[in-house]
Amino acid sequence: MAEVDHLIASWISSNLPYFLLAFLVIWFIKKHTADIRHRWFAFLSYQLTKEKDAKVEEVKKDLFASLGSITSHDPELRKENAIKILEIGVGTGVNFSHYPNGSHLVVVDPNPYFRKYYNDNRKKFPNIRSEDILVTAGEQMDEVPDKSVDVVVMTLVLCSVSEIEKILQQILRVLVPGGKFYFLEHIREFDPVKYSAREKLQDFLTKSGIWPFLFDGCCLNRDMLDVIKRAGFSKVDGVRFYAPISNFFFKLIKPHLKGIAEK
């Protein structure tokens, strides 16, 4: 027994440099993985949104059509026929073109590496008074005052947040009475009889961690409509539909949810 212990101790001693190297590599990866994923996702999002899909833009145009009819709670903005919008998960700023002229835009995103792309994009829309990104998660956006915005917008964000219920409570907190929440999200396949393969692939890629790793926490198999309906809004109009996505790879996210909830 003593001889076995000696052999083990000897083997550990002779391989100690390799153990230390492995430990340092694991420590480095663990420490910097989130940072690398944030950088990668910001770059990927920029590449994917440089050229907009006209059919998807039509879906957004239809969803945001009623923004122009909203009257602001702020007397000064009312004089300008403008509204105050909070966009959570603004990313590169892909929704600028759908906001009414003169809109005052407050933005939140937990990924600091979107800042450059966002700032470059906002320069193209001088008709929108856009603020600098507040780098924080929507669940923790305490810097945004209570009852301070007319509208909250989220597009393709709830798939990756850690606490959906909490972020919805934050939305209710910052909206003025009668304020509106506009949402557009990809969701779990809602016709598993017809599209069972897509449902199974969504589950596999999400539960295996492959998709969340590649797309910074994004989950393919969530459906948020019931959660939104239970959150405490006075009215929720939401509909599941298949987005007009032509890219074969992204047909995984064709099942979508869009709607407007009112505080």
C-alpha positions as CSV (number, residue, x, y, z in Angstrom):
1,M,0.0,0.0,0.0
2,A,2.9,2.3,0.9
3,E,4.4,1.6,-2.5
4,V,1.2,2.5,-4.3
5,D,1.0,5.8,-2.4
6,H,4.6,6.5,-3.2
7,L,3.9,5.8,-6.9
8,I,0.9,8.1,-6.9
9,A,2.8,10.9,-5.1
10,S,5.7,10.5,-7.5
11,W,3.4,10.7,-10.6
12,I,1.6,13.8,-9.2
13,S,5.0,15.4,-8.4
14,S,6.4,14.7,-11.9
15,N,3.3,16.1,-13.6
16,L,2.7,19.0,-11.3
17,P,3.7,21.6,-14.0
18,Y,1.0,20.2,-16.3
19,F,-1.6,20.4,-13.5
20,L,-0.7,24.0,-12.8
21,L,-0.8,24.8,-16.6
22,A,-4.2,23.1,-16.9
23,F,-5.5,25.0,-13.9
24,L,-4.3,28.3,-15.3
25,V,-5.9,27.6,-18.7
26,I,-9.2,26.7,-17.1
27,W,-9.1,29.8,-14.9
28,F,-8.4,32.0,-17.9
29,I,-11.2,30.6,-19.9
30,K,-13.7,30.8,-17.0
31,K,-12.6,34.4,-16.3
32,H,-12.8,35.6,-19.9
33,T,-15.4,33.5,-21.6
34,A,-18.3,36.0,-20.9
35,D,-16.2,38.8,-22.2
36,I,-15.3,36.9,-25.4
37,R,-18.9,35.9,-25.9
38,H,-20.1,39.5,-25.5
39,R,-17.5,40.7,-28.1
40,W,-18.4,37.9,-30.5
41,F,-22.1,38.4,-30.2
42,A,-21.8,42.2,-30.7
43,F,-19.7,41.6,-33.8
44,L,-22.1,38.9,-35.1
45,S,-25.2,41.0,-34.5
46,Y,-23.6,43.8,-36.5
47,Q,-22.8,41.6,-39.4
48,L,-26.2,40.0,-39.4
49,T,-28.0,43.4,-39.3
50,K,-26.0,45.4,-41.8
51,E,-28.3,44.3,-44.6
52,K,-31.9,44.3,-43.4
53,D,-34.4,41.7,-44.5
54,A,-37.2,43.7,-46.3
55,K,-39.9,41.2,-45.3
56,V,-38.9,41.2,-41.6
57,E,-38.8,45.0,-41.7
58,E,-42.4,45.0,-42.9
59,V,-43.4,43.0,-39.8
60,K,-41.7,45.6,-37.6
61,K,-43.3,48.4,-39.6
62,D,-46.7,46.9,-38.9
63,L,-46.0,46.4,-35.2
64,F,-44.7,49.9,-34.6
65,A,-47.3,51.7,-36.8
66,S,-49.3,52.9,-33.8
67,L,-46.3,54.7,-32.2
68,G,-47.1,57.8,-34.1
69,S,-50.5,58.1,-32.5
70,I,-49.3,58.0,-28.9
71,T,-49.5,61.2,-26.8
72,S,-46.6,61.7,-24.3
73,H,-47.2,62.1,-20.6
74,D,-44.5,64.8,-20.6
75,P,-45.9,68.3,-21.3
76,E,-42.8,69.4,-23.0
77,L,-42.7,66.5,-25.4
78,R,-46.4,66.9,-26.1
79,K,-45.7,70.4,-27.4
80,E,-43.2,68.8,-29.8
81,N,-45.6,66.0,-30.7
82,A,-42.9,63.6,-29.5
83,I,-42.7,60.6,-27.2
84,K,-40.2,59.1,-24.8
85,I,-39.2,55.5,-25.7
86,L,-37.1,53.1,-23.7
87,E,-35.6,50.3,-25.7
88,I,-34.2,47.3,-23.7
89,G,-31.5,45.3,-25.4
90,V,-30.9,47.9,-28.0
91,G,-27.9,46.1,-29.6
92,T,-26.7,47.9,-32.7
93,G,-29.9,50.1,-32.9
94,V,-31.8,48.2,-35.6
95,N,-35.2,49.8,-34.7
96,F,-34.2,53.5,-35.2
97,S,-36.0,53.6,-38.6
98,H,-39.3,52.7,-37.0
99,Y,-39.4,55.5,-34.4
100,P,-41.4,58.7,-34.9
101,N,-39.5,61.9,-35.6
102,G,-38.4,63.7,-32.5
103,S,-38.6,60.6,-30.3
104,H,-36.5,60.8,-27.1
105,L,-34.8,57.4,-26.9
106,V,-33.4,55.9,-23.7
107,V,-31.5,52.6,-24.2
108,V,-30.3,49.8,-22.1
109,D,-28.1,46.8,-23.0
110,P,-25.9,44.6,-20.8
111,N,-23.3,44.1,-23.5
112,P,-20.8,47.0,-23.5
113,Y,-19.4,46.0,-26.9
114,F,-22.5,47.1,-28.7
115,R,-21.7,50.7,-27.8
116,K,-19.5,51.3,-30.9
117,Y,-22.0,49.9,-33.4
118,Y,-24.9,51.7,-31.7
119,N,-23.1,55.0,-31.7
120,D,-22.2,54.6,-35.4
121,N,-25.8,53.8,-36.2
122,R,-27.4,56.6,-34.2
123,K,-25.5,59.2,-36.2
124,K,-27.6,58.2,-39.2
125,F,-30.8,59.2,-37.4
126,P,-30.5,62.8,-36.3
127,N,-34.3,62.9,-36.2
128,I,-34.2,60.8,-33.0
129,R,-32.8,62.2,-29.8
130,S,-31.0,59.0,-28.6
131,E,-29.1,58.8,-25.4
132,D,-25.9,56.9,-24.6
133,I,-26.3,53.2,-23.7
134,L,-26.9,52.4,-20.1
135,V,-24.8,49.3,-19.7
136,T,-27.0,47.1,-17.5
137,A,-29.4,44.2,-17.7
138,G,-33.1,45.1,-18.1
139,E,-33.8,43.3,-14.8
140,Q,-31.5,45.8,-13.0
141,M,-32.2,49.1,-14.8
142,D,-32.8,51.0,-11.6
143,E,-31.3,54.2,-13.3
144,V,-34.5,54.5,-15.3
145,P,-36.9,56.4,-13.1
146,D,-40.4,55.2,-12.2
147,K,-43.2,56.2,-14.5
148,S,-40.8,58.0,-16.8
149,V,-41.4,56.6,-20.3
150,D,-44.4,56.4,-22.7
151,V,-43.2,53.3,-24.5
152,V,-41.0,50.3,-23.9
153,V,-39.7,48.3,-26.8
154,M,-38.0,44.9,-26.8
155,T,-37.2,42.9,-29.9
156,L,-35.4,39.5,-29.7
157,V,-34.4,40.0,-26.1
158,L,-36.6,37.8,-23.8
159,C,-35.0,34.7,-25.3
160,S,-31.8,35.5,-23.4
161,V,-32.7,37.3,-20.2
162,S,-32.2,35.5,-16.9
163,E,-35.4,36.5,-15.2
164,I,-38.4,37.2,-17.5
165,E,-40.8,38.0,-14.7
166,K,-38.4,40.5,-13.1
167,I,-37.8,42.4,-16.4
168,L,-41.5,42.6,-17.0
169,Q,-42.0,44.1,-13.5
170,Q,-39.3,46.6,-14.3
171,I,-41.1,47.5,-17.5
172,L,-44.3,48.1,-15.6
173,R,-42.4,50.2,-13.1
174,V,-40.9,52.6,-15.7
175,L,-44.0,52.9,-17.9
176,V,-46.4,55.8,-17.2
177,P,-50.1,54.8,-16.6
178,G,-51.5,53.8,-19.9
179,G,-48.0,53.4,-21.3
180,K,-47.4,50.6,-23.9
181,F,-44.9,47.8,-24.2
182,Y,-44.1,46.6,-27.8
183,F,-42.6,43.2,-28.1
184,L,-41.3,41.0,-30.9
185,E,-39.6,37.7,-30.0
186,H,-38.7,34.4,-31.5
187,I,-40.3,31.5,-29.6
188,R,-40.6,27.7,-29.2
189,E,-42.3,26.0,-32.1
190,F,-46.0,26.3,-31.5
191,D,-47.2,23.6,-34.0
192,P,-45.3,20.5,-32.8
193,V,-47.5,18.2,-34.9
194,K,-46.5,19.9,-38.2
195,Y,-43.0,20.9,-37.2
196,S,-41.9,18.3,-34.7
197,A,-38.3,18.3,-36.1
198,R,-37.9,22.0,-35.5
199,E,-39.2,21.6,-31.9
200,K,-36.8,18.8,-31.2
201,L,-33.9,20.6,-32.7
202,Q,-34.7,23.8,-30.7
203,D,-34.8,21.7,-27.5
204,F,-31.5,19.9,-28.3
205,L,-29.6,23.0,-29.3
206,T,-30.8,24.9,-26.2
207,K,-30.4,22.1,-23.6
208,S,-27.0,21.1,-24.9
209,G,-25.9,24.7,-24.4
210,I,-24.7,24.9,-28.0
211,W,-27.0,27.7,-29.1
212,P,-26.8,29.7,-25.9
213,F,-23.0,29.6,-26.1
214,L,-22.9,30.8,-29.7
215,F,-25.6,33.5,-29.3
216,D,-24.8,34.9,-25.8
217,G,-27.4,33.1,-23.7
218,C,-30.2,32.9,-26.4
219,C,-32.7,30.1,-25.8
220,L,-34.7,28.7,-28.7
221,N,-37.4,27.0,-26.7
222,R,-39.1,29.8,-24.8
223,D,-42.6,31.1,-25.3
224,M,-43.3,34.3,-23.4
225,L,-46.9,35.1,-24.2
226,D,-48.4,33.5,-21.0
227,V,-45.7,35.1,-18.8
228,I,-46.5,38.5,-20.3
229,K,-50.2,38.0,-19.8
230,R,-49.7,37.2,-16.1
231,A,-47.3,40.1,-15.5
232,G,-50.0,42.6,-14.5
233,F,-50.7,44.6,-17.6
234,S,-54.2,45.9,-18.0
235,K,-54.4,44.6,-21.6
236,V,-52.2,42.3,-23.7
237,D,-52.6,41.8,-27.5
238,G,-50.2,39.1,-28.6
239,V,-50.1,36.8,-31.5
240,R,-47.9,33.9,-32.5
241,F,-46.9,33.7,-36.1
242,Y,-44.2,32.5,-38.5
243,A,-41.7,35.3,-39.4
244,P,-40.8,35.6,-43.1
245,I,-37.3,34.4,-42.6
246,S,-35.6,33.1,-45.8
247,N,-32.2,32.2,-44.4
248,F,-32.1,28.4,-44.0
249,F,-30.0,28.4,-40.9
250,F,-32.3,30.8,-39.1
251,K,-35.5,28.9,-40.0
252,L,-35.0,27.6,-36.5
253,I,-36.4,31.0,-35.2
254,K,-39.3,31.3,-37.7
255,P,-41.9,30.8,-34.8
256,H,-42.4,34.4,-33.5
257,L,-44.5,36.3,-31.0
258,K,-45.5,40.0,-31.5
259,G,-47.8,42.3,-29.6
260,I,-48.5,45.3,-27.5
261,A,-49.2,45.3,-23.8
262,E,-50.7,48.3,-22.0
263,K,-50.0,49.3,-18.4
